Structures are given as C-alpha cells and as structure tokens.
Amino acid sequence: MTPAFPLLPPQVEHIISFLPVRDVVSLGQTCHYFHEVCDSEGVWKRICHRLSPRLREQGSGVQPWKRAAILNYTKGLYFQAFGGRRRCLSKSVAPVLAHGYRRFLPTKDHIFILDYMGTIFFLKNALVSSTLGQKRACCYVVLCHGAKDFASDPRGDTIYRKYLYVLATREQPGVVDTAHSQSCDCVEVYLQSSGQRVFKITFHRAMSFKQMVLVGLESQRTLLLLTEEGKIYSLVVNEAQLDQPHSYTGQLTLRKVSHDLPHLCVACMASNQGSTLYITDQGRVYFEVHTPGVYRDLFGTLEAFDPTYQQMPLPVSLPAKVLFCALGYNHLGLVDEFGRIFMQGSNRYGQLGTGDKMDRGEPTQVPLYASSLCPTRECLYVLSGHDIEHHPAYRDLPASRVAGTPKPSLGAEAAQDPEGVAAQACEPYLDQIHSCPTLQECMETTKVIVGWMPLMATQEDFFWETLDMLQRAFGGVGQGPPTPDS
C-alpha cells in the first residue's frame, strides 16, 4: 500500500532534535510517523545532550534518554517568601550536574537537593536578598554520592535543623575471606552549616533500607528506617554527642507497627517531633501518636489514648487509596489516588484550608488538589519535575464518587468523568423518583440512589433511618439499607 505522503529524509530526526521539548511532544501527537520519529532514542539523546551537556551516559532501561531529557527539562525549585508586599515566585539556581530533582530539604540558611542519580547538592546561602527584594540561591556544591534518602529535625522551624542525616550505600573494604569489596547501607550525619561529615553508622550488608525519618528531640533522637520488605526499624541517637570523636555500637529494634502487625507492608512514612504516619502498599494509613496533646488535637478526644503504648499505630479511615502524606505538629494532610486532599487535626489558625477555624477529628476534604510543597516559617517551596517511568499518580474520579451515578456492575470498568458533567447526574434520578407511581416505590428508589452517593457511613445511616421512619409513618414496612448485591 502506498503511503499517503512520501517518507521524510533521515535528516528530519536531526532537525527535530533542535526543537524545544514541548514542541517535540506536540509534534509527536500529530500522526503515527511523527510519533515514531519524535519518540526515537536518537532525538532524545541529542535533546538530553543539549539540556545537560555533562550527562553523557545513562543506564539501561525503557527509553532512558527520553526519561533523562524530561527529568532535566522539568526540574525546578521555586519559593515564595511569607510577608511583605511581593507575592511572586522566585526560582533558585539549578545545579548543572543534577539529574532531575527527586527530593529537597530546606534548613536555616541552605537547601539540600537529591537527584535521580543519588547525588545530594548543597545549595549554600540559599536565601539571599537581591536588589529586587526577592530571594534566590547563590551557589552550590556536591555534598555526597550514592544517597537513597535524607532527613533532618522533623520540626517545621528550620532553625532547629543543625544536622543532616543521609541514608546511603557505600562500598566497604574487602575483609579476610572476600576478594572484592561489598556494599552496605549506612547513615551519615553532616553539619548543615558547613556540609562536614561528623558521624557515620554502618549496618550489616543483609539490611537494606529505602527511607528514613526522624522523631523526637535532640537528646533522644529516634531514626526510623524502612526496609525494602516494608518493615520499620528504629535506632536511638543522642545528637549532643555527635560532634565528639568516639565510637559505639547501637541496636536496631523492630518498631511496634511491624512487630504487632506483621502482615502490613509499609510503603512510605512521615514524621514530626512526636508522631509518625505510615502508608501501606494498599493505601491504608496508620498513625502513631506519642503525646496526649497532639492526640487531642488530631482526634478531638483522649478516650483511646494509652500512655503505656505510645507506639501503637491507629488506623485512619479514608474512602480511597492514599498515595502521599504530610505531617505537621498537630495536624496532617493526606492525598488519595484521585488527587484529593484530606486534612485532619488542629485548625485554630485556619491551617487546614477548610475556610474556617474549626478543628477536625477525622479526615476532611478541602477544595484543593495536590502539589509537591514544603512550607517553613520563612518560605513556601515548590518542587517541579516529571518522571515518565512513573505511572500517573492520580486517576480520574469515578462518576459514582462525584454524584449520584450508579455503581458499575462486577467486571465492568468504573465510569470516568473528566469533564465534571457528573455533577448534574442527580437530575435524571430526581425525575425517576418523581415518576414512581406509589410512595413505597418512591422510598425504595430513593434508598438505592442514596446507596450510590459518596456519603459518609453516618450520613447514609441517617438517610436510611429517615426513609424507614417515613415508610412506617405512612403505613409502609421499612426494609433497611440495601445490600451491596441489591
């Protein structure tokens, strides 16, 4: 079959590589031929060399050069200072050697950035006033390589962040019975003011970790380490002795959430000064509160708080799978698989974003969608970046969650509503209720529709009880709430 248009010469691949990344993606959506050309490794290799001249080789994988180019094209760190008249975002200096931005952490005077190659960059004097009244990062150096994660004082006030804890993999010298060196995980402690390493903890090669958070004060700092298998281990460190030349042996202990609930596989965790939050691989949330004051602010009561079991994890119920979390001193934020944000805890300053100052003892949805943010007392930091190898974090909210749309049958795909038209789905059901010939049928139809609506359990019980009362008042017989199979 003759093609509809003649094939373009091979030089077109070289020409396309000079286009901006946004134009290359747009051109690849015009037709099948341009999609193949714009998706080729040769195009993205040239684009990556143009964006990051120092980045010459990449590891094996699916479309590594396209991933590398998009990671470096979308990386960015912005911040907005609190107070003053100016409300514009300022952009920090981007480290040329950084292969995308994976994580960042602001301290009192500096910013630390972790890229996708495991390198931590130390942005010195990151908040420096400029002639326009804005603030920007002035210079940067490489702190270390081979890093997996890092953490600092869990309090939101950056003035407390004296040390930076880095979880890394290091090659250890060969021992007597081995001819080659072997890699082990370790925790290195750096002074955030100078970037000097002052302490190091090395673990057995059989222990492999992927995340680390800190809990507690300086004199009783607790390191929580998450293994690749989803188990939590803890280690106590006294920061007052870190800058003294000495060595000692610490002991890893299995955290209560992994000891008492061994079936749970923790995917990620967050912490503050006195609390820890765990998200499992199934999207369930467990909360560990250490102080009665924080427990009261979060749950509004002290009935279930037991001071003798402060590490006992408490389940937090949400109607959907949780992907991300953030933890303040006495409030928390959760992001579900649909991009919705749920807030819980103290709201005396309006920090929950609900538009009022009423505390919330259970997760409450706020009218916002999630972004990668990190607030401190001085600035609001915004991190940007995109990894094409990661699946889309959010998916469209099913119509049954948006409005009164029927739940799909077993084996059928959930209805999607990207345009928001499901907000008007109640109108045909009102017509359906209005067309019922008898009051009994009207009640039964209303019960079924209420079962489709995304209501809390207490609200559904209220509606069903109200309908049963009306049926009994008019001589009908209440049938109770519909079953899932009805």
C-alpha positions in Angstrom: 0.0 0.0 0.0 1.4 3.4 -1.0 1.7 5.8 2.0 -0.5 8.9 1.9 2.7 11.1 1.9 6.3 10.4 1.0 8.7 9.4 3.8 10.7 12.3 5.0 14.5 12.2 4.7 16.6 10.9 7.6 17.8 14.4 8.4 14.4 15.2 9.8 15.4 13.4 13.1 18.4 15.7 13.4 16.2 18.8 12.7 13.5 17.8 15.2 16.1 17.4 18.0 16.7 21.2 17.9 13.0 21.9 18.7 12.0 22.7 22.3 10.9 19.8 24.4 7.3 21.0 24.4 7.2 21.3 20.6 8.7 17.8 20.2 6.0 16.3 22.3 3.3 18.2 20.4 4.7 17.2 17.0 4.7 13.6 18.1 1.0 13.8 18.6 0.2 14.8 15.0 0.5 11.5 13.2 1.9 8.0 13.5 5.0 8.8 11.6 6.0 11.8 13.6 5.1 9.9 16.8 7.8 7.3 15.9 10.4 9.9 14.9 9.8 12.1 18.0 9.9 9.0 20.3 13.2 7.7 18.9 16.2 7.4 21.1 18.4 9.4 18.7 16.2 12.5 19.0 16.0 12.4 22.8 19.7 11.7 23.1 20.5 14.9 21.3 18.0 16.8 23.3 19.4 15.4 26.5 23.0 16.4 25.5 21.7 19.9 24.7 19.9 20.3 28.0 22.6 18.6 30.1 26.0 18.6 28.2 27.7 16.9 31.2 25.3 14.0 31.1 26.7 11.6 28.5 25.7 8.1 29.5 22.6 6.6 31.1 21.8 3.1 32.4 19.8 0.6 30.6 16.0 0.6 30.6 13.0 1.6 28.6 13.7 4.8 26.7 16.4 6.1 29.1 17.3 9.1 27.0 13.7 10.4 26.9 13.4 9.9 30.6 16.7 11.7 31.2 15.7 14.6 29.0 12.3 15.1 30.6 13.7 14.9 34.1 16.2 17.7 33.4 13.7 19.7 31.4 11.1 19.8 34.1 13.3 20.1 37.2 13.0 23.3 39.1 12.8 24.7 42.6 10.7 27.8 43.4 9.9 29.5 46.7 7.7 32.4 47.9 8.6 34.3 51.0 5.9 34.9 53.6 5.3 38.5 54.5 5.9 41.7 52.6 4.1 43.1 49.5 5.6 40.8 46.9 3.8 37.6 46.2 5.8 36.3 43.2 7.6 33.0 43.0 11.4 33.1 42.8 13.5 30.4 41.2 16.7 29.1 42.7 19.9 28.4 40.9 19.6 24.9 39.2 22.7 22.7 39.7 24.0 21.8 36.3 25.2 18.4 37.4 21.8 17.4 38.9 20.0 14.7 37.1 16.5 15.9 37.8 15.1 16.7 41.3 13.8 13.9 43.4 13.7 15.4 46.9 14.7 18.6 48.6 15.0 19.8 52.2 15.4 23.5 53.4 17.4 24.3 56.5 18.1 27.6 58.2 20.4 29.0 55.6 20.8 26.3 52.9 18.9 23.9 50.7 19.8 20.2 50.0 18.6 18.6 46.8 18.7 14.9 46.0 18.7 13.9 42.3 17.8 10.7 40.5 21.5 9.6 40.4 21.7 9.6 44.2 23.7 12.8 44.4 23.0 15.4 47.1 23.6 19.0 46.2 24.3 21.6 48.9 22.9 25.0 47.9 24.8 27.4 50.2 23.2 30.5 51.5 20.1 29.6 49.6 18.1 32.6 50.8 20.0 35.7 49.8 18.2 39.0 49.3 18.6 40.5 45.8 18.2 44.1 44.6 14.5 43.4 43.6 13.6 42.3 47.1 13.4 38.6 46.0 15.5 35.7 47.3 17.5 33.2 45.3 20.2 30.5 45.8 23.6 31.9 45.1 26.0 28.8 44.7 26.1 25.0 45.2 28.5 22.1 45.8 28.2 18.3 45.8 27.7 17.0 49.3 27.9 13.2 48.6 27.0 10.5 46.2 25.2 7.2 46.5 22.4 8.6 48.6 19.0 7.0 49.0 17.2 9.4 51.3 17.9 12.2 53.8 16.2 13.8 56.8 16.7 16.5 59.4 15.0 17.8 62.5 11.2 17.0 62.0 10.1 20.3 63.4 8.9 22.8 60.8 11.1 25.6 62.1 14.3 25.3 60.1 16.4 26.9 62.9 16.4 23.5 64.7 17.9 21.7 61.7 21.6 21.5 62.8 22.4 18.1 61.3 21.5 16.4 58.0 21.1 12.6 58.1 21.8 10.8 54.9 20.8 7.2 54.1 23.4 6.0 51.6 25.0 2.9 50.1 28.8 2.7 50.5 31.4 0.2 49.3 33.2 -1.4 52.2 36.8 -2.6 52.0 37.3 -6.3 51.4 37.6 -8.5 54.5 39.8 -11.5 55.0 37.6 -14.1 53.2 36.5 -11.9 50.4 38.5 -10.8 47.3 36.1 -7.9 46.5 34.6 -5.0 48.4 30.9 -5.2 49.3 28.3 -2.6 49.6 26.4 -1.8 52.8 23.8 0.7 53.8 24.8 3.4 56.3 23.6 6.6 57.8 26.0 9.6 57.6 25.4 12.8 59.6 26.6 16.1 58.2 26.7 19.6 59.7 24.2 21.6 57.7 26.1 24.8 58.2 29.3 23.6 56.6 28.5 20.2 54.9 31.2 18.5 57.1 30.5 14.8 58.0 30.7 14.3 61.7 29.2 10.8 62.3 28.6 7.5 60.5 26.5 4.4 61.3 27.1 1.3 59.1 24.6 -1.6 59.0 25.1 -5.2 58.2 25.0 -6.0 54.4 21.9 -8.1 54.9 19.9 -4.9 56.0 18.7 -2.8 53.0 16.7 0.4 53.6 14.9 2.7 51.3 13.6 5.6 53.5 14.5 7.3 56.8 12.6 9.8 59.0 13.5 11.3 62.4 11.3 11.5 65.6 11.9 13.1 69.0 14.2 15.8 70.4 17.9 16.2 70.1 18.8 14.3 73.2 16.6 11.3 72.3 16.6 11.4 68.5 15.0 8.2 67.0 15.8 7.1 63.5 13.0 5.2 61.8 14.3 3.1 58.9 12.0 1.5 56.3 13.3 -1.8 54.7 12.7 -2.9 51.1 10.3 -5.5 52.5 8.1 -2.8 54.2 9.3 -3.3 57.8 10.2 -0.5 60.2 13.3 -0.5 62.4 14.3 2.2 65.0 17.6 3.4 66.3 18.2 5.9 69.1 20.9 8.6 68.7 22.0 11.4 71.0 22.8 14.4 68.9 24.6 16.2 71.7 27.4 13.6 71.3 27.7 13.5 67.5 30.5 16.1 67.3 32.6 14.3 69.8 35.2 11.8 68.5 34.1 8.5 69.8 32.5 5.2 68.6 29.9 2.9 70.0 27.5 0.1 68.9 23.8 0.8 68.5 21.0 -1.7 68.3 18.2 -1.8 65.7 14.8 -2.8 67.1 11.7 -3.7 65.2 9.1 -1.0 65.5 5.7 -1.8 67.1 3.8 -1.3 63.8 5.9 -4.1 62.2 6.1 -6.3 65.3 2.4 -6.3 66.3 1.0 -6.0 62.7 3.5 -8.2 60.7 1.1 -8.5 57.8 1.4 -4.8 57.0 3.8 -3.8 54.3 4.7 -0.1 54.8 5.3 1.8 51.5 6.3 5.2 52.9 6.2 7.2 56.2 6.3 10.7 57.5 7.1 12.1 60.9 7.1 15.2 63.2 8.5 15.8 66.6 6.2 13.4 68.4 4.2 11.5 65.8 4.7 9.1 62.9 2.4 8.3 60.0 2.6 5.1 57.9 1.1 4.4 54.5 0.9 0.7 53.4 1.3 -0.6 49.9 -2.5 -1.0 49.8 -3.0 2.8 50.5 -4.1 2.3 54.2 -3.0 4.8 56.8 -1.8 4.1 60.4 -0.9 6.9 62.8 1.4 6.7 65.8 1.0 9.5 68.4 3.4 9.9 71.2 1.9 12.8 73.2 -1.6 13.3 74.6 -1.8 17.0 73.5 -1.2 16.1 69.9 -3.6 13.2 70.1 -6.3 15.5 71.4 -5.7 18.0 68.6 -5.9 15.3 65.9 -8.8 13.2 67.2 -10.6 15.6 69.4 -10.6 13.3 72.4 -8.3 11.3 74.7 -10.6 8.3 75.1 -8.4 5.8 73.2 -5.0 7.3 74.1 -2.9 4.9 76.2 0.4 6.4 77.5 1.8 2.9 78.1 1.5 2.0 74.4 2.6 5.2 72.7 3.9 3.3 69.7 0.6 1.5 69.0 -0.5 2.5 65.4 -4.0 3.7 65.0 -5.8 3.2 61.6 -7.1 6.3 59.9 -10.2 5.6 57.7 -10.5 7.1 54.2 -12.8 6.1 51.3 -10.0 5.8 48.8 -6.3 4.6 48.5 -3.8 7.1 50.0 -0.7 8.0 48.0 1.1 10.8 49.8 1.0 12.4 53.2 2.3 15.4 55.1 2.5 15.7 58.9 2.6 18.9 60.9 2.9 19.3 64.7 -0.8 18.8 65.4 -2.4 18.3 62.0 -1.9 16.1 59.0 -2.7 16.1 55.3 -3.4 13.0 53.1 -3.6 12.8 49.3 -5.7 10.0 47.8 -5.5 8.3 44.4 -7.8 10.9 42.8 -5.6 13.8 43.8 -8.0 15.0 46.6 -6.5 16.4 49.8 -7.9 15.4 53.2 -6.9 17.4 56.3 -7.3 16.5 60.0 -6.3 17.9 63.3 -6.0 21.4 64.9 -7.4 24.3 62.8 -7.1 27.1 65.2 -5.1 29.2 62.7 -7.0 28.0 59.7 -4.1 25.8 58.6 -6.3 23.0 57.3 -7.6 25.1 54.4 -11.3 24.5 55.1 -12.1 28.2 55.2 -12.9 28.2 59.0 -11.1 27.7 62.3 -12.9 24.6 63.5 -10.8 21.6 64.5 -11.3 18.3 62.6 -11.3 15.0 64.4 -11.4 12.9 61.2 -10.1 13.4 57.6 -12.0 16.3 55.9 -11.7 17.0 52.2 -10.5 20.5 51.2 -11.2 22.1 47.8 -7.6 21.8 46.6 -5.6 19.4 44.5 -2.2 18.1 45.5 1.2 19.6 44.6 4.7 19.0 45.8 5.1 21.6 48.6 7.3 22.1 51.6 6.4 25.0 53.9 8.6 26.5 56.6 8.3 29.7 58.7 10.1 31.8 56.1 9.1 30.4 52.7 6.8 28.1 50.7 8.9 25.9 48.5 7.5 24.3 45.3 9.4 21.5 43.6 8.7 20.6 40.0 9.8 17.5 37.9 8.3 14.7 35.9 9.5 11.1 35.5 7.9 9.3 32.5 8.7 5.9 34.0 6.3 6.5 36.9 2.7 5.7 36.3 0.3 8.6 36.6 -0.1 9.3 40.3 -3.7 10.3 40.1 -6.6 8.9 38.1 -10.0 10.4 37.2 -12.6 10.3 40.0 -15.3 7.8 39.1 -18.7 9.4 38.4 -20.2 7.4 41.3 -17.9 9.3 43.7 -18.8 12.7 42.2 -22.5 12.5 42.1 -25.4 10.0 42.2 -24.3 7.9 39.3 -24.9 4.1 39.5 -22.1 2.0 40.7 -20.7 -0.2 37.9 -21.5 -3.9 37.9 -18.9 -6.5 38.7 -16.3 -6.9 36.0 -17.2 -3.6 34.3 -14.8 -0.6 34.3 -15.5 2.3 36.6 -17.1 5.2 34.9 -14.8 8.2 34.3 -15.9 11.8 34.4 -13.0 14.1 33.5 -15.3 16.9 32.3 -17.2 17.1 35.6 -20.6 16.5 33.9 -21.5 14.0 36.6 -22.2 16.9 38.9 -25.6 17.1 37.2 -26.3 13.4 37.4 -28.8 13.9 40.2 -31.4 15.4 37.8 -32.4 12.2 35.9 -32.7 10.4 39.2 -35.0 13.0 40.6 -37.1 12.5 37.5 -37.0 8.8 38.2 -38.2 9.3 41.8 -40.9 11.7 40.6 -42.2 9.1 38.1 -42.8 6.4 40.7 -46.5 5.6 40.9 -46.6 4.8 44.7 -45.0 6.1 47.8 -43.5 2.7 48.5 -41.7 2.6 45.2 -40.5 6.1 45.7 -39.0 5.2 49.0 -37.2 2.1 47.7 -35.8 4.0 44.7 -34.5 6.8 46.9 -32.8 4.2 49.1 -31.0 2.7 46.1 -29.8 6.2 44.9 -28.6 7.1 48.4 -26.5 3.9 48.4 -24.8 5.1 45.2 -23.9 8.5 46.6 -20.4 9.1 48.1 -21.6 9.8 51.6 -20.1 9.0 54.9 -21.4 6.0 56.8 -23.1 8.1 59.4 -24.8 10.2 56.7 -26.0 7.1 54.8 -27.4 5.6 58.1 -29.2 8.9 58.8 -30.9 8.9 55.3 -31.9 5.2 55.5 -33.3 5.6 59.1 -35.2 8.7 57.9 -36.7 6.8 55.0 -37.7 3.9 57.2 -39.4 6.3 59.6 -41.3 7.9 56.8 -42.4 4.5 55.5 -43.6 3.4 58.9 -45.4 6.7 59.3 -47.3 6.2 56.1 -48.1 2.5 56.7 -45.1 1.0 54.8 -42.6 -1.5 56.1 -39.0 -0.5 56.4 -36.6 -2.8 54.6 -33.4 -1.3 55.9 -30.4 -0.2 53.8 -29.8 -2.0 50.6 -27.1 -4.7 50.5 -24.1 -4.5 48.1 -25.6 -7.2 45.9 -29.0 -5.5 45.5 
